[in-house]
Amino acid sequence: MQLAMVAGEASGDLLGGALLAGLRQRWPQLRAAGIGGPQMAAQGFAAWWPHEKLAVRGYVEVLRHYREISAIREALAARLLADRPQVFIGVDAPDFNLGLEARLKAAGIKTVHFICPSIWAWRGGRAKKMVASCDHVLCLFPFEPALLAQHGVAATFVGHPLADSIPLVAPRAAARAALGLSDSDAVVAVMPGSRRSEISAIAPAFLQAAMRLHQRRPDLRFLLPVAPGLRALLDPLVAEHAAGLPLQMLDGQSHRALAACDVTLIASGTATLEAALFKRPMVIGYRMHPISWQIMKRMRYQPWVGLPNILLRDFAVPELIQEHCQPAALAQAALAWLDDAAGCERLARRFDDLHHLLRRDTARCATDAIAQILQF
């Protein structure tokens, strides 16, 4: 069994690693290669390019890296067409993967897209492109297969691997003990994203908000998980915006930080779903290049940006996006959660229902679907 995969960022690498674990159980001699990160490498994946090469979000930001990304896609397509895998699996990264999948599918290579692009949130026109690109789509959310079927795209709901890997009851005491925190400490997790462009745009506001929280509540403790390779970017930002803050910077350990915290300031993205699965109240913030934001704002279909709110179809947690992502507003929203134990409990119950809905043994369900496609 030989397959190729492309995951374009840390969250895709996490999804790809979980999928590879399931595939390897079915096919122990599996060989897999393409573009990925450490989670996929841990499952024996051979990364021809690191996933960080594709970890760019926003129209203006992508334009700056367009030539390099385009060259990678051309080189990868040529390699896969010459040494044909039995199946290509594109893990998220639709702007990169859908065009590549279309070329491979036209050449007779089976193509699977792992996670439905957010056509229900914005850029619904991509559904037409998926007809030519995907033999099958593996969906993380239960409403997506019916939506894709309306466009003639075959799909299967496989649940979300994060719902499988994150325990239903968060290990709060164990996480705090590992981080040297007591049960009585009030803890805020500061999570400004895993991409360099995100951190540059969002971390200053989050760190300034943390300083405001510290001034209001000197007893608060702060955790900042740092994605691999980004410490050199964050250290100067912390020195500039949060000198003197009782801040513990962690190498990775984002799940431990979420398990330990009472509330999190968090960048919009997959991390918000992780926070919901840990049943943690959050304040979602996000900033991007103004031109990218104006383009995206005009194409979105729903009032929500954060995944928990989209799935619950409600502003269950506050969203402070673009010009609203200001330190004072972020700090005030976090304080509101810290002062509302009853509201936090109600939110935790809603997140628990969501956790059960998404818990489907994703690796097994996805592997079964791929085996059916390949008639293995």
C-alpha positions in Angstrom: 0.0 0.0 0.0 1.6 3.3 -1.2 0.0 6.6 -0.6 0.9 10.3 -0.9 -0.3 13.0 1.5 -0.1 16.8 1.9 -0.7 18.6 5.1 -0.1 22.3 5.1 0.2 23.4 8.7 0.3 22.2 12.3 -3.4 21.3 12.5 -3.2 19.4 9.3 -0.2 17.5 10.5 -2.2 16.6 13.6 -5.0 15.3 11.5 -2.7 13.5 9.1 -0.8 11.8 12.0 -4.1 10.5 13.4 -5.2 9.2 10.0 -1.9 7.5 9.3 -2.1 5.6 12.7 -5.4 4.1 11.6 -4.2 3.4 8.1 -1.1 1.6 9.4 -3.3 -0.7 11.6 -5.1 -1.8 8.4 -2.0 -1.9 6.2 1.2 -2.5 8.4 3.5 -2.3 5.4 2.1 1.1 4.3 4.4 3.6 2.7 3.5 7.2 2.8 5.3 10.4 1.6 4.7 14.0 0.5 4.4 17.1 2.7 3.9 16.8 6.4 5.2 17.5 9.9 6.3 15.8 13.1 3.0 14.1 13.9 3.0 12.4 10.5 6.7 11.6 10.7 6.1 9.8 13.9 3.9 7.4 11.9 6.7 6.7 9.4 5.8 9.4 6.9 8.6 10.6 4.6 8.3 14.4 4.3 9.8 15.6 1.0 9.0 19.2 2.1 8.1 20.4 5.6 4.6 21.4 6.2 5.7 24.9 7.3 6.3 25.8 3.7 2.5 25.9 3.2 1.6 27.4 6.6 0.5 30.8 5.2 -3.0 32.3 5.7 -4.5 35.4 4.0 -4.5 36.6 0.4 -1.7 39.2 0.7 0.4 36.8 2.8 0.0 34.0 0.2 1.0 36.3 -2.6 4.4 37.0 -0.9 5.1 33.2 -1.0 3.3 32.4 -4.2 6.3 31.5 -6.4 7.8 29.2 -3.8 4.5 27.4 -3.1 3.7 27.1 -6.8 7.1 25.6 -7.5 6.6 23.0 -4.7 3.2 22.0 -6.1 4.6 21.6 -9.6 7.5 19.5 -8.4 5.3 17.4 -6.2 2.8 16.8 -9.1 5.6 15.7 -11.4 6.9 13.3 -8.8 3.5 11.7 -8.1 2.6 11.4 -11.7 5.9 9.6 -12.4 5.7 7.3 -9.3 2.0 6.8 -9.0 0.6 6.2 -5.5 -2.6 4.1 -5.0 -4.3 7.1 -3.4 -3.5 10.7 -2.7 -4.9 12.3 0.5 -5.0 16.0 0.7 -5.3 17.1 4.4 -7.0 20.4 4.5 -5.0 23.2 2.7 -7.7 23.4 -0.1 -6.0 26.2 -2.1 -2.9 24.0 -2.5 -4.5 20.5 -2.5 -7.6 20.9 -4.7 -5.7 21.9 -7.8 -3.2 19.2 -7.2 -5.9 16.6 -6.7 -7.6 17.6 -9.9 -4.4 16.9 -11.9 -3.9 13.6 -10.2 -7.6 12.5 -10.6 -7.5 13.4 -14.3 -4.5 11.0 -14.6 -6.4 8.2 -12.9 -5.0 8.4 -9.4 -7.6 8.1 -6.6 -7.9 11.3 -4.6 -9.4 11.8 -1.1 -9.7 15.1 0.6 -9.6 14.9 4.4 -11.8 17.5 5.8 -14.4 19.4 3.9 -13.4 23.0 3.1 -15.6 25.4 4.9 -17.9 26.0 2.0 -20.7 26.4 4.5 -18.9 29.4 6.0 -17.4 31.1 2.9 -16.2 30.5 -0.7 -19.0 28.1 -1.5 -17.9 28.1 -5.2 -15.2 25.6 -4.2 -17.8 22.9 -4.1 -17.9 22.9 -7.9 -14.1 22.5 -8.0 -14.3 19.6 -5.7 -16.3 17.6 -8.2 -13.3 17.5 -10.5 -10.8 17.2 -7.7 -12.1 14.6 -5.2 -13.1 11.0 -5.5 -14.2 11.2 -1.9 -14.3 13.7 1.0 -13.8 12.7 4.7 -15.9 15.1 6.7 -15.3 16.2 10.3 -18.7 17.5 10.9 -22.1 15.7 10.6 -23.9 18.2 8.4 -21.2 18.3 5.6 -21.9 15.1 3.6 -25.5 16.1 2.8 -24.2 19.6 1.7 -21.6 18.0 -0.6 -24.1 15.6 -2.0 -26.1 18.5 -3.4 -23.0 19.3 -5.6 -22.4 15.6 -6.6 -19.5 15.0 -4.3 -19.3 11.7 -2.4 -18.5 12.1 1.3 -18.4 10.3 4.7 -18.8 11.8 8.2 -15.8 10.4 10.1 -15.9 12.6 13.2 -13.0 14.7 14.5 -9.8 13.0 15.7 -9.4 15.6 18.3 -12.6 14.4 19.9 -11.1 10.9 20.1 -7.8 12.0 21.5 -8.9 14.6 24.0 -10.5 13.0 27.1 -14.1 13.7 27.8 -13.1 14.9 31.3 -10.1 17.2 31.1 -7.1 16.2 33.4 -7.0 19.5 35.1 -5.2 18.4 38.3 -2.6 16.4 36.5 -1.9 19.2 34.0 -1.5 21.7 36.8 0.8 19.5 38.8 3.0 19.0 35.7 3.2 22.7 35.3 3.9 23.5 38.9 0.5 25.2 39.4 -1.7 24.7 42.5 -5.4 23.9 42.3 -6.2 27.4 43.7 -4.3 29.3 41.0 -6.3 31.3 38.5 -4.7 30.5 35.2 -5.0 32.1 31.7 -3.7 30.4 28.6 -2.4 32.8 25.9 -2.6 31.2 22.5 -1.9 33.6 19.6 -1.6 31.0 16.8 0.9 28.6 15.3 1.8 30.5 12.1 4.5 33.2 12.0 2.1 35.7 10.3 -0.6 35.0 13.0 1.8 35.5 15.9 3.2 38.8 14.4 -0.3 40.2 14.0 -2.1 38.8 17.1 0.5 38.2 19.9 1.1 41.9 20.7 -2.6 42.4 21.4 -2.9 39.2 23.4 0.2 40.0 25.5 -1.0 43.5 26.2 -4.3 42.1 27.3 -2.5 39.7 29.6 -0.7 42.7 31.1 -4.0 44.4 31.7 -5.4 41.3 33.4 -2.3 41.1 35.6 -2.8 44.7 36.7 -6.4 44.0 37.5 -5.7 40.6 39.1 -2.1 40.3 40.3 -2.7 36.7 41.4 -3.4 35.5 37.9 -0.8 33.1 36.3 -0.3 32.9 32.5 0.7 30.1 30.2 1.9 30.5 26.6 2.4 27.3 24.5 5.0 27.9 21.8 4.8 26.0 18.5 8.1 24.4 17.3 10.5 26.9 15.8 8.6 30.0 16.9 10.4 30.8 20.2 12.7 33.3 18.6 9.7 35.2 17.2 7.8 35.2 20.5 10.6 36.0 22.9 11.1 39.6 21.7 7.3 40.2 21.6 7.0 39.0 25.2 9.9 41.3 26.2 8.3 44.3 24.5 4.7 43.8 25.5 4.7 41.7 28.7 7.8 42.4 30.7 7.2 41.4 34.3 4.2 39.3 33.5 4.1 36.0 35.5 4.2 34.1 32.3 5.3 30.5 31.8 6.4 29.8 28.2 5.9 26.2 27.2 7.6 24.2 24.4 4.4 23.0 22.7 2.1 21.5 25.4 -0.9 23.3 24.1 -3.2 20.6 25.4 -1.6 20.7 28.8 -2.1 24.4 28.9 -5.8 24.1 27.9 -6.4 21.4 30.5 -4.8 23.5 33.2 -6.3 26.9 32.5 -9.5 28.6 33.6 -9.9 30.7 30.5 -7.9 31.2 27.2 -7.2 34.1 24.9 -7.0 32.2 21.6 -6.6 32.8 17.9 -9.4 31.7 15.6 -8.7 28.3 14.1 -8.5 24.6 15.0 -7.2 25.5 18.5 -10.6 27.0 19.4 -12.2 23.5 18.8 -9.5 22.0 21.0 -10.4 24.5 23.8 -14.0 23.6 23.4 -13.2 19.9 23.7 -11.3 20.7 26.9 -14.5 22.5 28.0 -12.7 25.8 28.5 -14.2 29.2 28.2 -12.4 31.3 25.7 -12.1 34.7 24.1 -11.4 34.3 20.3 -9.3 37.0 18.7 -7.9 37.4 15.2 -6.1 39.9 13.0 -4.8 39.6 9.5 -3.7 42.0 6.7 -6.5 44.6 6.2 -6.8 43.7 2.5 -7.1 40.0 3.2 -9.7 40.7 5.8 -11.8 42.9 3.5 -11.8 40.1 0.8 -12.7 37.4 3.3 -15.4 39.5 5.1 -17.3 39.9 1.8 -17.3 36.2 1.1 -18.4 34.7 4.4 -22.0 33.4 4.9 -22.3 33.2 8.6 -21.9 35.8 11.5 -19.5 33.5 13.3 -15.8 33.0 12.8 -14.8 30.6 15.6 -15.4 26.9 15.1 -17.2 26.4 18.5 -19.7 29.2 17.6 -20.2 27.9 14.1 -20.9 24.4 15.4 -23.2 25.6 18.1 -24.8 28.3 15.8 -24.5 30.9 18.5 -22.1 33.4 19.9 -21.4 31.0 22.8 -18.0 32.6 23.2 -17.0 36.2 22.3 -15.2 36.9 19.0 -13.0 40.0 18.7 -11.9 40.1 15.1 -9.7 42.6 13.3 -10.2 46.2 14.6 -12.1 44.8 17.6 -9.1 42.6 18.6 -7.9 45.2 21.1 -6.1 44.6 24.5 -8.8 46.3 26.6 -11.6 44.4 25.0 -9.8 41.1 25.2 -9.0 41.6 28.9 -12.5 42.6 29.7 -14.0 39.6 28.0 -11.6 37.3 29.8 -12.4 38.9 33.2 -16.1 38.3 32.4 -15.5 34.6 32.2 -13.4 34.5 35.4 -16.2 36.2 37.3 -19.0 34.0 35.9 -18.7 30.5 37.3 -22.3 29.6 36.4 -21.8 30.8 32.8 -18.7 28.7 32.5 -20.6 25.6 33.8 -23.4 26.2 31.2 -20.8 26.5 28.4 -19.0 23.3 29.6 -22.3 21.4 29.3 -22.8 22.6 25.7 -19.2 21.7 24.8 -19.6 18.3 26.4 -22.6 17.6 24.0 -20.4 18.8 21.1 -17.6 16.4 22.2 -19.9 13.4 22.2 -21.3 14.3 18.7 -17.8 14.5 17.2 -16.3 11.4 18.9 -16.6 8.7 16.2 -13.2 6.9 16.1 -12.1 9.0 13.2 -9.0 6.9 12.2 -11.1 3.7 11.9 -14.0 5.4 10.1 -11.7 7.1 7.7 -9.7 4.0 7.0 -12.9 2.0 6.3 -13.9 4.7 3.8 -10.6 4.7 2.0 -10.5 0.9 1.9 -14.0 1.0 0.3 -12.8 3.6 -2.3 -9.8 1.4 -3.2 -11.8 -1.8 -3.0 -9.1 -3.3 -0.7 
